[in-house]
């Protein structure tokens, strides 16, 4: 990547977990553009071997450190021995279905804590959770609820028993329940959500 004024003499390489090479991975469609942008900015993209990919959907960053900023001198001081260091930020990519399954079973907050533990993250390291397709999932939920409501209304007009019809039938979580779990993650764990094509959750433990 091109370095900024405050990032002089440093390089960043992307490291993706082994599963992100598969055509079925959540970002398969975006990988060609990601690779192009990385290489166009004189950086590199690598795939971690399976024995170094404890979890699926992981993206890590390694920085080639050639200098350290001296706050006293207010200048970058070149290192005698440049080295590569892992960044404290880790991205994990999941689909909306996976997110909902985790909320339904163990809870998103517990899962996020397990991710931090598996990746051996420090207290001030930052976990960014990228949820693919959450907007589409909400849209499908709304469509299903509308159909259910229409069926209930028609059955009522016909004088039929509609006691078994309810929003969220089939054991699925509704949007309110999902949003509440995401809100808990924000409020209790210092997470920050940004909605778009992906829903980004920047998750960092408070000290």
MARDO-519430 format. One record per residue (C-alpha): residue number from 1; residue in one letter; x, y, z. Coordinates in steps of 0.05 Angstrom, whole numbers, plus 5000, padded with zeros to 4 digits. Layout:
<rs>
+-----+----+------+-------+------+
:   i : aa : east : north :   up :
+-----+----+------+-------+------+
: NUM :  a :    X :     Y :    Z :
...
+-----+----+------+-------+------+
</rs>
This chain:
<rs>
+-----+----+------+-------+------+
:   i : aa : east : north :   up :
+-----+----+------+-------+------+
:   1 :  x : 5000 :  5000 : 5000 :
:   2 :  x : 5023 :  5071 : 4989 :
:   3 :  x : 5050 :  5099 : 5053 :
:   4 :  x : 5024 :  5162 : 5084 :
:   5 :  x : 5065 :  5218 : 5114 :
:   6 :  x : 5059 :  5185 : 5182 :
:   7 :  x : 5074 :  5116 : 5156 :
:   8 :  x : 5142 :  5129 : 5123 :
:   9 :  x : 5187 :  5070 : 5106 :
:  10 :  x : 5135 :  5018 : 5122 :
:  11 :  x : 5101 :  4964 : 5080 :
:  12 :  x : 5039 :  4923 : 5094 :
:  13 :  x : 5023 :  4854 : 5068 :
:  14 :  x : 4955 :  4819 : 5074 :
:  15 :  x : 4951 :  4747 : 5099 :
:  16 :  x : 4886 :  4709 : 5087 :
:  17 :  x : 4866 :  4644 : 5120 :
:  18 :  x : 4870 :  4582 : 5076 :
:  19 :  x : 4794 :  4576 : 5067 :
:  20 :  x : 4791 :  4644 : 5032 :
:  21 :  x : 4823 :  4612 : 4971 :
:  22 :  x : 4760 :  4571 : 4959 :
:  23 :  x : 4710 :  4593 : 4905 :
:  24 :  x : 4654 :  4587 : 4957 :
:  25 :  x : 4685 :  4635 : 5007 :
:  26 :  x : 4646 :  4697 : 5028 :
:  27 :  x : 4692 :  4745 : 4990 :
:  28 :  x : 4706 :  4703 : 4929 :
:  29 :  x : 4675 :  4754 : 4882 :
:  30 :  x : 4716 :  4811 : 4911 :
:  31 :  x : 4784 :  4775 : 4913 :
:  32 :  x : 4806 :  4794 : 4842 :
:  33 :  x : 4794 :  4868 : 4857 :
:  34 :  x : 4826 :  4862 : 4926 :
:  35 :  x : 4887 :  4829 : 4895 :
:  36 :  x : 4892 :  4881 : 4841 :
:  37 :  x : 4889 :  4939 : 4890 :
:  38 :  x : 4940 :  4907 : 4936 :
:  39 :  x : 4991 :  4893 : 4881 :
:  40 :  x : 4977 :  4960 : 4848 :
:  41 :  x : 4998 :  4993 : 4913 :
:  42 :  x : 5063 :  4954 : 4914 :
:  43 :  x : 5040 :  4908 : 4969 :
:  44 :  x : 5028 :  4832 : 4970 :
:  45 :  x : 4972 :  4784 : 4987 :
:  46 :  x : 4988 :  4716 : 5018 :
:  47 :  x : 4948 :  4656 : 5040 :
:  48 :  x : 4964 :  4624 : 5107 :
:  49 :  x : 4974 :  4549 : 5108 :
:  50 :  x : 4919 :  4508 : 5141 :
:  51 :  x : 4960 :  4496 : 5203 :
:  52 :  x : 4965 :  4571 : 5213 :
:  53 :  x : 4890 :  4583 : 5201 :
:  54 :  x : 4857 :  4565 : 5267 :
:  55 :  x : 4792 :  4598 : 5244 :
:  56 :  x : 4759 :  4609 : 5176 :
:  57 :  x : 4750 :  4677 : 5145 :
:  58 :  x : 4811 :  4710 : 5177 :
:  59 :  x : 4850 :  4768 : 5148 :
:  60 :  x : 4913 :  4791 : 5182 :
:  61 :  x : 4964 :  4846 : 5168 :
:  62 :  x : 5039 :  4843 : 5173 :
:  63 :  x : 5079 :  4907 : 5172 :
:  64 :  x : 5152 :  4913 : 5151 :
:  65 :  x : 5179 :  4960 : 5203 :
:  66 :  x : 5240 :  4998 : 5181 :
:  67 :  x : 5235 :  5056 : 5229 :
:  68 :  x : 5206 :  5078 : 5295 :
:  69 :  x : 5175 :  5145 : 5311 :
:  70 :  x : 5214 :  5183 : 5364 :
:  71 :  x : 5164 :  5228 : 5400 :
:  72 :  x : 5219 :  5268 : 5432 :
:  73 :  x : 5253 :  5284 : 5367 :
:  74 :  x : 5187 :  5283 : 5329 :
:  75 :  x : 5220 :  5244 : 5273 :
:  76 :  x : 5224 :  5174 : 5244 :
:  77 :  x : 5289 :  5139 : 5265 :
:  78 :  x : 5312 :  5082 : 5219 :
:  79 :  x : 5322 :  5014 : 5253 :
:  80 :  x : 5388 :  4979 : 5248 :
:  81 :  x : 5351 :  4913 : 5239 :
:  82 :  x : 5285 :  4921 : 5201 :
:  83 :  x : 5233 :  4867 : 5217 :
:  84 :  x : 5163 :  4843 : 5200 :
:  85 :  x : 5110 :  4850 : 5255 :
:  86 :  x : 5038 :  4827 : 5259 :
:  87 :  x : 4989 :  4885 : 5266 :
:  88 :  x : 4941 :  4885 : 5326 :
:  89 :  x : 4880 :  4887 : 5281 :
:  90 :  x : 4848 :  4823 : 5256 :
:  91 :  x : 4789 :  4817 : 5208 :
:  92 :  x : 4742 :  4758 : 5210 :
:  93 :  x : 4690 :  4749 : 5155 :
:  94 :  x : 4624 :  4713 : 5167 :
:  95 :  x : 4558 :  4709 : 5130 :
:  96 :  x : 4492 :  4733 : 5157 :
:  97 :  x : 4469 :  4661 : 5164 :
:  98 :  x : 4530 :  4644 : 5205 :
:  99 :  x : 4520 :  4706 : 5248 :
: 100 :  x : 4447 :  4687 : 5262 :
: 101 :  x : 4467 :  4615 : 5278 :
: 102 :  x : 4518 :  4639 : 5328 :
: 103 :  x : 4467 :  4686 : 5361 :
: 104 :  x : 4417 :  4629 : 5363 :
: 105 :  x : 4465 :  4580 : 5395 :
: 106 :  x : 4520 :  4609 : 5439 :
: 107 :  x : 4514 :  4684 : 5428 :
: 108 :  x : 4554 :  4732 : 5386 :
: 109 :  x : 4592 :  4762 : 5444 :
: 110 :  x : 4615 :  4694 : 5468 :
: 111 :  x : 4636 :  4676 : 5397 :
: 112 :  x : 4676 :  4741 : 5390 :
: 113 :  x : 4711 :  4726 : 5455 :
: 114 :  x : 4728 :  4656 : 5430 :
: 115 :  x : 4757 :  4687 : 5366 :
: 116 :  x : 4802 :  4733 : 5406 :
: 117 :  x : 4825 :  4673 : 5448 :
: 118 :  x : 4838 :  4629 : 5388 :
: 119 :  x : 4878 :  4684 : 5353 :
: 120 :  x : 4916 :  4699 : 5417 :
: 121 :  x : 4897 :  4772 : 5414 :
: 122 :  x : 4921 :  4820 : 5467 :
: 123 :  x : 4874 :  4864 : 5508 :
: 124 :  x : 4882 :  4926 : 5464 :
: 125 :  x : 4883 :  4888 : 5398 :
: 126 :  x : 4824 :  4903 : 5352 :
: 127 :  x : 4777 :  4851 : 5322 :
: 128 :  x : 4737 :  4874 : 5261 :
: 129 :  x : 4678 :  4828 : 5245 :
: 130 :  x : 4652 :  4833 : 5174 :
: 131 :  x : 4582 :  4805 : 5164 :
: 132 :  x : 4564 :  4792 : 5092 :
: 133 :  x : 4492 :  4797 : 5069 :
: 134 :  x : 4459 :  4821 : 5133 :
: 135 :  x : 4418 :  4872 : 5094 :
: 136 :  x : 4393 :  4817 : 5047 :
: 137 :  x : 4378 :  4773 : 5106 :
: 138 :  x : 4334 :  4827 : 5136 :
: 139 :  x : 4300 :  4836 : 5069 :
: 140 :  x : 4284 :  4762 : 5065 :
: 141 :  x : 4257 :  4763 : 5136 :
: 142 :  x : 4211 :  4821 : 5119 :
: 143 :  x : 4186 :  4785 : 5056 :
: 144 :  x : 4172 :  4722 : 5096 :
: 145 :  x : 4136 :  4761 : 5149 :
: 146 :  x : 4094 :  4797 : 5097 :
: 147 :  x : 4074 :  4730 : 5066 :
: 148 :  x : 4058 :  4703 : 5134 :
: 149 :  x : 4015 :  4763 : 5150 :
: 150 :  x : 3979 :  4758 : 5083 :
: 151 :  x : 3966 :  4684 : 5094 :
: 152 :  x : 3939 :  4698 : 5163 :
: 153 :  x : 3894 :  4754 : 5138 :
: 154 :  x : 3866 :  4710 : 5083 :
: 155 :  x : 3855 :  4653 : 5131 :
: 156 :  x : 3819 :  4700 : 5178 :
: 157 :  x : 3774 :  4725 : 5123 :
: 158 :  x : 3757 :  4653 : 5107 :
: 159 :  x : 3740 :  4640 : 5179 :
: 160 :  x : 3798 :  4592 : 5191 :
: 161 :  x : 3839 :  4582 : 5254 :
: 162 :  x : 3904 :  4623 : 5249 :
: 163 :  x : 3930 :  4610 : 5319 :
: 164 :  x : 3992 :  4575 : 5293 :
: 165 :  x : 4017 :  4633 : 5251 :
: 166 :  x : 4066 :  4682 : 5281 :
: 167 :  x : 4124 :  4726 : 5261 :
: 168 :  x : 4189 :  4688 : 5265 :
: 169 :  x : 4158 :  4620 : 5255 :
: 170 :  x : 4204 :  4562 : 5244 :
: 171 :  x : 4249 :  4581 : 5302 :
: 172 :  x : 4284 :  4637 : 5263 :
: 173 :  x : 4307 :  4700 : 5299 :
: 174 :  x : 4273 :  4764 : 5277 :
: 175 :  x : 4309 :  4830 : 5262 :
: 176 :  x : 4295 :  4859 : 5330 :
: 177 :  x : 4330 :  4800 : 5364 :
: 178 :  x : 4390 :  4804 : 5318 :
: 179 :  x : 4396 :  4880 : 5326 :
: 180 :  x : 4392 :  4872 : 5402 :
: 181 :  x : 4450 :  4822 : 5402 :
: 182 :  x : 4491 :  4869 : 5358 :
: 183 :  x : 4473 :  4927 : 5405 :
: 184 :  x : 4496 :  4886 : 5465 :
: 185 :  x : 4562 :  4873 : 5430 :
: 186 :  x : 4569 :  4948 : 5419 :
: 187 :  x : 4550 :  4969 : 5490 :
: 188 :  x : 4585 :  4915 : 5530 :
: 189 :  x : 4647 :  4903 : 5489 :
: 190 :  x : 4664 :  4970 : 5458 :
: 191 :  x : 4645 :  4949 : 5388 :
: 192 :  x : 4627 :  4996 : 5331 :
: 193 :  x : 4580 :  4976 : 5274 :
: 194 :  x : 4581 :  5004 : 5203 :
: 195 :  x : 4528 :  4979 : 5155 :
: 196 :  x : 4540 :  4973 : 5081 :
: 197 :  x : 4551 :  4916 : 5031 :
: 198 :  x : 4584 :  4885 : 5092 :
: 199 :  x : 4565 :  4901 : 5163 :
: 200 :  x : 4629 :  4919 : 5199 :
: 201 :  x : 4637 :  4909 : 5273 :
: 202 :  x : 4700 :  4940 : 5302 :
: 203 :  x : 4707 :  4902 : 5367 :
: 204 :  x : 4759 :  4922 : 5419 :
: 205 :  x : 4758 :  4904 : 5493 :
: 206 :  x : 4753 :  4962 : 5540 :
: 207 :  x : 4808 :  4965 : 5592 :
+-----+----+------+-------+------+
</rs>
